[in-house]
Amino acid sequence: MSTQPASIAPARTIASPVTLVLPPALSANRYWRPVNIGKHITIVPTTEAKAYRHEVATLARKAGVTITRGRVSLTVRMYPGRPLDWAKRAAKDPDGWDDSVRSIDLDNALKVLLDALKNIAFEDDSWVRRIDAERMEPDEHGARVVVTISPLVREAIAPELPL
């Protein structure tokens, strides 16, 4: 008998990279909230976090993503929204105009993104062994996160030695 919840597909190992275009991640400050349970406080996802996770799951399913077992590598490109006055900012500071664009911290975005992808694209974030993340310059396509999940093949430590 399987111990996995009915809503989670059986895990498989991915053979090739999968790229998802997702909505911008929430700030970790909006993702978690403390709840008093007797003498203890526990941290639980907010309603907004549950909605984000549901949206990520829906987009992943539409892209054909199923839960993955095994080591993976993530490439994350976070695009903030481009402000209406972007051209004025770019004319004033061509090399650094996007530094003034409001965006969540990359490390906050990563934690939320990994949590949202857990049990959707991979069993657990402990399977994520490498992350290449970058905040990009805002563009005409709007705020979003582009994440590529790739299998991470473990090389043999000493292939010449018998097992």
N, C-alpha and C positions, 0 to 999 in steps of 0.2 A: 504494500500500500504506500502511495506517495505521501510525503509529509509536506509537499509544497502546497500553498494556497491554490484554490481552483482558478483564480484570476491570473496566475503567473504561468506562462508557458514553460515547458521543460527547457532547461539550459542546453545550449549547443556551443560548439567552438566556432568562432567566425573564421572564415578563410580569406576574406579580403576586406579592405577598409570600407566603412560605411560613413557617409557624411550627412549630418542633420543641420537644418537651419531652424533655430529655435528662437522664441521670444527672448528679450533681454532677461537675464536672471534678476531675481529680487535681491535686495540687500539682506544679508544674514540678520540684520536688526528687524526686518519685516517678516522673516521666514520662521523664526522661533519665538515662543512666548513662554514665560514661566507659569506654572500652575501649582497651587498649594494642594498637597495630598497629605492630610493629617499634619504630622510634624515635619514633613519633607516637601521640598520643592522639586518638581521635575520640569523639564523643558519639552514642549510639544510643538509640532508644526501649527502655524496659524491657518485660518480659513483661506487666506490669500496664498499661502504656501501649498495647500492642498489643491487649489485651483491651478497653480502653476505646474505642479506635478502632473495633474490630469491633462493639461494642455501638452506638456512634453510627451506624455505617454501616447496621446492621440496622434501627434505628429510623427512619433517614432514608428507607431504601427502602420500609419499611411505610407511611410518610407520603407516598410518591409523589415524593420528591425525586430529581432526577437532576442530574448535574454541570452547572454553569452557567458560561457564558463571558460575560464582561462585568463592568462595575463593579457592585458591590453595596454595600448598607448593612446593617449588623447592629444589631439591638436585642437586648441581652442582659439578662436579669433572673435573677440568681443568688439562689436561696432556700436558706439554710442549713437544716440539720435543726433542728426545734424541740425543745429539751430538755424532759425530764419536769417539771422545776420551773419552766417558763415562766410559769405564773400567779403563782407566788410572786415571781419576778423582776419581772414586770409590775406587781404591786401595790406593790413596793418602789420601782421607778423606771419609771413609766408611759411616759415619753418616751424613755428610753434603755436599757431592759432588754435589747434585742437587741444592744447594743454588746458585751455580755459573752458572746454566743454564739460558740462556736468555729466558724471558717470560714476557708477559704484566702483570701489576698489576691485582690482582684478582678483585678489585673494578671496574676498567676500563672494564674488561671482563664482569662483571655482568650487567653493564648499557647497554652495546652493545647487550648482549644476550637477555635481557628483551625487548629491543626495536625491535630486530629481531623477537622475538616470538609474539609480539603484533599483534593481529588480525590474527594470525596463530594458536597458541595454546591456547591463552586466549584473551578475548576482550580488556583488558587494563591491564597494569602492576599494577594498583591499586588493582586488584584482588589477587595479590601475597601478602600473609600475612606472610609467613615464608620462609627464605632462609637459607639453610645449604650449604656453599660453601667451597671448599678446593682445593688448588693447590697440585697436586699429583707428585710423582716421575716419571720422564720420563721413558717410557717402550718401548718394541719392537713394539708396535702397532702404534706409531707415535703420532704427535700432534693432539689433539682433545678435545672436550668438551662433557662430558656425562651428560645429564640433565634428571632428573626424575621429572615429573609433577604429583602431587598427589592431590586428592580432600581434602579439609580441612573442615571437618564437624564441624559446630558450635554447641557446647554443650549448652543445655538449661541453662540459668542463674539460674533459680529457678524453676525446673520442677514441684515442688509440688504446686506452685501458679497457680490459674486459669487465663486464658487469658482474 
